[in-house]
Amino acid sequence: MILLTGGSGQLSSLIAQGVKDAGLNICIGSRLADEAGPDRRRIDFDDPQTLDFSDVETLMMISAGYAEDDVVISRHEAVIAAAVSFDVRHVVYTSLSGTGDHLAFALAHRWTEKRLKDSGLAWTILRNGLYAELIGALAAPVDGLIRVPFGTAPILPVAREDLADAAVTVLKNPQVHAGRIYELSGVEAWTIHDLASVLGATYQPWRLEEMRASLAGAPLKPFQPPMLMSIYSSAAAGFLQAESTDLPVLLPDPPRETLPIAAEAARASG
């Protein structure tokens, strides 16, 4: 059986549907899930009693989400230790693209990769790029202006649906992908100027100092502004463009065009 964690998330939901469509046996784990039901169970990374993997062959481990590094690392340690204890055959982990090493949330991903490699388990690491949907939401115009400081360098975001399809490919036959690290950035490079053009907006980016000041009154947790600022500064410095991607290798169809996806997300956020 495949156990998918983080089942209430957007990426997890897409993966779950793809696995079901492929006719594979899957159970969806979520902190919010009702314990009853043949294909759903409560899986809470903060509650060791819920980490019963006794019937799990493949664990699709979705990252524990945004939190302080020590919290994410503690959660991932609990899950991997449980996988070892219950002799899970294979762990597939959604990590962060190598282009994201300058991002403030990279550390916990790299720690988890190392922990998996040292665990004795069979593993596959999916290094996901930043979602086109996220870039679009962050760059949504206000009164016709995009002020977030993404810079002018091309970026290579990826469609969330493509990442889900890539994960399903691996889950269909995990053994074939054992010990592999897949870099899953997008294939279509574009700039925020391009996005502004599609949206009929004007791109007039703030300086980083102005952007940071604008976040001061936002309803964010303390660790979130540094994460956002690291996205902007990395993009502006040209670090969100990968030299190569493994995405087409894992997809049954050509990768989706990401500029229209980002534009749709921007319109929905505006």
TORVOKOL-203118 format. One record per residue (C-alpha): y, z, x; residue number from 0. Coordinates in steps of 0.25 Angstrom, whole numbers. Example, Ala and Ser with C-alpha at 12.3 -4.5 7.8 and 13.67 -1.06 7.14 Angstrom:
<sites>
<site <-18, 31, 49>, 0>
<site <-4, 29, 55>, 1>
</sites>
This chain:
<sites>
<site <0, 0, 0>, 0>
<site <14, -3, 4>, 1>
<site <24, 9, 2>, 2>
<site <39, 5, 2>, 3>
<site <49, 16, 4>, 4>
<site <63, 16, -1>, 5>
<site <59, 9, -14>, 6>
<site <72, 11, -21>, 7>
<site <80, 3, -11>, 8>
<site <84, -12, -12>, 9>
<site <76, -17, -1>, 10>
<site <64, -8, -5>, 11>
<site <64, -14, -19>, 12>
<site <64, -28, -14>, 13>
<site <53, -25, -4>, 14>
<site <45, -18, -15>, 15>
<site <46, -30, -25>, 16>
<site <42, -40, -14>, 17>
<site <30, -32, -10>, 18>
<site <26, -31, -25>, 19>
<site <28, -46, -27>, 20>
<site <19, -48, -15>, 21>
<site <8, -40, -22>, 22>
<site <7, -29, -12>, 23>
<site <4, -14, -15>, 24>
<site <17, -6, -14>, 25>
<site <22, 7, -17>, 26>
<site <37, 10, -18>, 27>
<site <42, 23, -12>, 28>
<site <56, 29, -15>, 29>
<site <63, 42, -15>, 30>
<site <67, 38, -30>, 31>
<site <53, 34, -34>, 32>
<site <46, 41, -45>, 33>
<site <33, 46, -39>, 34>
<site <25, 41, -50>, 35>
<site <20, 26, -50>, 36>
<site <10, 18, -43>, 37>
<site <20, 10, -34>, 38>
<site <31, 20, -32>, 39>
<site <32, 33, -25>, 40>
<site <42, 43, -20>, 41>
<site <44, 41, -5>, 42>
<site <56, 50, 0>, 43>
<site <58, 49, 15>, 44>
<site <64, 63, 14>, 45>
<site <52, 69, 7>, 46>
<site <39, 69, 16>, 47>
<site <30, 72, 4>, 48>
<site <33, 58, -2>, 49>
<site <29, 51, 11>, 50>
<site <14, 50, 7>, 51>
<site <10, 36, 13>, 52>
<site <-5, 39, 12>, 53>
<site <-8, 26, 4>, 54>
<site <2, 17, 11>, 55>
<site <-2, 6, 20>, 56>
<site <12, 0, 23>, 57>
<site <25, 8, 22>, 58>
<site <38, -1, 20>, 59>
<site <48, 9, 25>, 60>
<site <62, 6, 20>, 61>
<site <72, 14, 29>, 62>
<site <76, 27, 23>, 63>
<site <90, 22, 21>, 64>
<site <104, 26, 26>, 65>
<site <105, 40, 30>, 66>
<site <108, 48, 43>, 67>
<site <99, 43, 54>, 68>
<site <92, 57, 55>, 69>
<site <89, 56, 40>, 70>
<site <83, 42, 41>, 71>
<site <75, 45, 53>, 72>
<site <69, 57, 47>, 73>
<site <65, 49, 35>, 74>
<site <59, 38, 42>, 75>
<site <51, 48, 51>, 76>
<site <46, 54, 39>, 77>
<site <41, 41, 33>, 78>
<site <35, 36, 46>, 79>
<site <28, 49, 49>, 80>
<site <22, 49, 35>, 81>
<site <17, 34, 38>, 82>
<site <10, 39, 50>, 83>
<site <4, 51, 43>, 84>
<site <-2, 42, 32>, 85>
<site <-6, 31, 41>, 86>
<site <3, 20, 35>, 87>
<site <-2, 7, 40>, 88>
<site <11, 0, 42>, 89>
<site <26, 3, 41>, 90>
<site <37, -7, 38>, 91>
<site <51, -2, 40>, 92>
<site <64, -8, 36>, 93>
<site <73, -6, 49>, 94>
<site <87, -11, 53>, 95>
<site <89, -25, 60>, 96>
<site <91, -24, 75>, 97>
<site <105, -29, 73>, 98>
<site <108, -16, 66>, 99>
<site <106, -7, 79>, 100>
<site <121, -5, 78>, 101>
<site <121, 0, 64>, 102>
<site <122, 15, 62>, 103>
<site <109, 15, 54>, 104>
<site <100, 9, 64>, 105>
<site <96, 21, 72>, 106>
<site <86, 26, 61>, 107>
<site <80, 12, 60>, 108>
<site <77, 11, 74>, 109>
<site <71, 25, 75>, 110>
<site <62, 22, 63>, 111>
<site <58, 9, 70>, 112>
<site <54, 17, 83>, 113>
<site <47, 28, 75>, 114>
<site <38, 17, 68>, 115>
<site <35, 10, 81>, 116>
<site <30, 24, 86>, 117>
<site <23, 28, 74>, 118>
<site <10, 21, 76>, 119>
<site <11, 14, 63>, 120>
<site <11, -1, 61>, 121>
<site <26, -5, 57>, 122>
<site <35, -16, 54>, 123>
<site <50, -15, 56>, 124>
<site <59, -23, 47>, 125>
<site <73, -23, 54>, 126>
<site <82, -27, 42>, 127>
<site <96, -32, 43>, 128>
<site <107, -28, 35>, 129>
<site <107, -32, 21>, 130>
<site <115, -44, 16>, 131>
<site <117, -36, 3>, 132>
<site <123, -24, 12>, 133>
<site <133, -33, 19>, 134>
<site <138, -39, 7>, 135>
<site <140, -25, 0>, 136>
<site <147, -20, 12>, 137>
<site <156, -32, 13>, 138>
<site <159, -33, -2>, 139>
<site <174, -37, -4>, 140>
<site <184, -28, -10>, 141>
<site <196, -35, -16>, 142>
<site <191, -48, -9>, 143>
<site <191, -42, 5>, 144>
<site <179, -38, 14>, 145>
<site <184, -27, 23>, 146>
<site <171, -22, 29>, 147>
<site <171, -25, 44>, 148>
<site <159, -33, 46>, 149>
<site <166, -42, 57>, 150>
<site <164, -57, 58>, 151>
<site <151, -58, 65>, 152>
<site <139, -64, 57>, 153>
<site <129, -54, 51>, 154>
<site <115, -57, 47>, 155>
<site <112, -48, 35>, 156>
<site <99, -50, 27>, 157>
<site <95, -50, 13>, 158>
<site <88, -38, 7>, 159>
<site <78, -47, 0>, 160>
<site <74, -54, 13>, 161>
<site <72, -40, 19>, 162>
<site <63, -36, 8>, 163>
<site <55, -49, 9>, 164>
<site <53, -47, 24>, 165>
<site <48, -33, 21>, 166>
<site <38, -39, 11>, 167>
<site <33, -49, 21>, 168>
<site <29, -38, 30>, 169>
<site <23, -29, 19>, 170>
<site <14, -40, 15>, 171>
<site <7, -39, 29>, 172>
<site <12, -28, 37>, 173>
<site <2, -29, 48>, 174>
<site <7, -43, 52>, 175>
<site <21, -37, 54>, 176>
<site <16, -24, 62>, 177>
<site <25, -20, 74>, 178>
<site <36, -30, 70>, 179>
<site <51, -28, 69>, 180>
<site <57, -38, 61>, 181>
<site <72, -41, 62>, 182>
<site <77, -45, 48>, 183>
<site <92, -49, 49>, 184>
<site <97, -60, 40>, 185>
<site <97, -75, 45>, 186>
<site <111, -79, 39>, 187>
<site <123, -75, 47>, 188>
<site <136, -73, 40>, 189>
<site <149, -65, 41>, 190>
<site <157, -57, 32>, 191>
<site <167, -68, 32>, 192>
<site <156, -77, 26>, 193>
<site <153, -66, 15>, 194>
<site <168, -65, 12>, 195>
<site <169, -80, 10>, 196>
<site <157, -80, 0>, 197>
<site <163, -68, -7>, 198>
<site <177, -74, -8>, 199>
<site <182, -62, 0>, 200>
<site <190, -60, 13>, 201>
<site <185, -53, 25>, 202>
<site <195, -44, 31>, 203>
<site <187, -33, 38>, 204>
<site <192, -19, 41>, 205>
<site <191, -13, 55>, 206>
<site <180, -4, 56>, 207>
<site <190, 8, 56>, 208>
<site <195, 3, 43>, 209>
<site <181, 2, 37>, 210>
<site <177, 16, 42>, 211>
<site <189, 21, 35>, 212>
<site <186, 14, 22>, 213>
<site <172, 21, 22>, 214>
<site <178, 35, 23>, 215>
<site <180, 36, 8>, 216>
<site <167, 29, 4>, 217>
<site <155, 37, -3>, 218>
<site <146, 36, 9>, 219>
<site <137, 46, 16>, 220>
<site <142, 50, 30>, 221>
<site <132, 41, 38>, 222>
<site <136, 28, 30>, 223>
<site <149, 24, 35>, 224>
<site <144, 23, 49>, 225>
<site <133, 15, 44>, 226>
<site <142, 5, 37>, 227>
<site <152, 5, 49>, 228>
<site <140, 1, 58>, 229>
<site <137, -11, 49>, 230>
<site <151, -16, 50>, 231>
<site <153, -14, 65>, 232>
<site <140, -20, 68>, 233>
<site <143, -32, 60>, 234>
<site <157, -34, 66>, 235>
<site <151, -33, 80>, 236>
<site <141, -44, 77>, 237>
<site <128, -35, 77>, 238>
<site <123, -39, 63>, 239>
<site <118, -52, 67>, 240>
<site <104, -54, 72>, 241>
<site <99, -64, 82>, 242>
<site <86, -66, 74>, 243>
<site <79, -61, 62>, 244>
<site <64, -60, 58>, 245>
<site <68, -61, 43>, 246>
<site <63, -76, 40>, 247>
<site <50, -72, 46>, 248>
<site <47, -62, 35>, 249>
<site <53, -69, 23>, 250>
<site <45, -79, 15>, 251>
<site <58, -87, 12>, 252>
<site <71, -89, 20>, 253>
<site <80, -77, 21>, 254>
<site <90, -76, 10>, 255>
<site <105, -80, 12>, 256>
<site <112, -67, 14>, 257>
<site <127, -71, 13>, 258>
<site <125, -73, -3>, 259>
<site <118, -60, -3>, 260>
<site <129, -52, 4>, 261>
<site <139, -59, -5>, 262>
<site <132, -55, -18>, 263>
<site <131, -40, -13>, 264>
<site <146, -40, -9>, 265>
<site <149, -45, -23>, 266>
<site <140, -34, -29>, 267>
<site <147, -24, -21>, 268>
<site <161, -28, -23>, 269>
</sites>
